[in-house]
Amino acid sequence: MVALLNTIVLVMTGIIFQYVLIPAHIADPFKPNLLIILVVYIGFRSAFRVGAVSSFLLGLLHDSLSGINFGLSGFSFLVIFFLYHEIANRLYTRSRLLMMLGAFLATFLHAFLSLVLLLIFSSSAGVYASILPSVLPQGLVNAVLSACLINVIPLAGREKA
């Protein structure tokens, strides 16, 4: 019960920072995506059932608060969770360097999946112009911030399969 309450407080704090405080103080391409960092953490350390549902719900929450097409980030976050959860058994997931690399690559994967899905399902022609220039700065900021947040995020226990 305490772990659930800690997780809810952590997600609410991340949402407040990502959508209220950070946009007021940081320029656009350097805004971190705290929810991607949380999905990477969940992918590395959480159980499959809980992690899949929570990453999809975090993506839907990101879509509803950011104003993009609904379900786009939900699908992207779910794919990121599946990939990272599959490789988590083969790696030392408590590593700060792995968390940084995971957040950096997850930013690129999220942008790539969003771009592909928008090109398939959207009728706008210049959608790549808004996604591509901000991927590298956001990936670097996410990597640095994930190294700082790895000690703040509570440890999620693995569920027995």
C-alpha positions, 0 to 999 in steps of 0.5 A: 500500500505504501509502495502504491502511494509512493508511486502515485505521488511520484507520478503526480510530482512528475506530471506537475514538473513536466507540464507546469514548472518546466515549460515556464523555465526551460526552452522548448528543445531542452524540455525533459520528458519525465514520463519516458524516464519513468517508463524506462525505469518501469521497463527495467525493474517492474513486473510484466503485468503491472509495468505494461498497464502502467506504461500504457496508462502513462502514455495515455496520460501524456497524450491527454495532457500534451494535446497530441493524438490520443493513443500515440504515446500510449502505444510508444510507451508500451513498445518501449516497456516491452523492449526494455523489459525483455532485455532487463533479465540480461543486464544489470539494471541498477546501473546508472549508465544503463539508465542514462543510455536507456533514457537516451535511446527511449527518447529516440524510439519514442520519436521514431514510433510517433513519426511513423504512426503520424505518417501512417494515420495523420494527413498532415504533410510536415509532421517530421519538421516538428519532431526531428529537430528536438530529438537529440537535445531532449535525448541528452537532457533525458539521459542526464536527468535520468542519472539524477532521478535513479535514486529518487524513483522508488525501487519496484519489486519484481512479481513472481511469474 
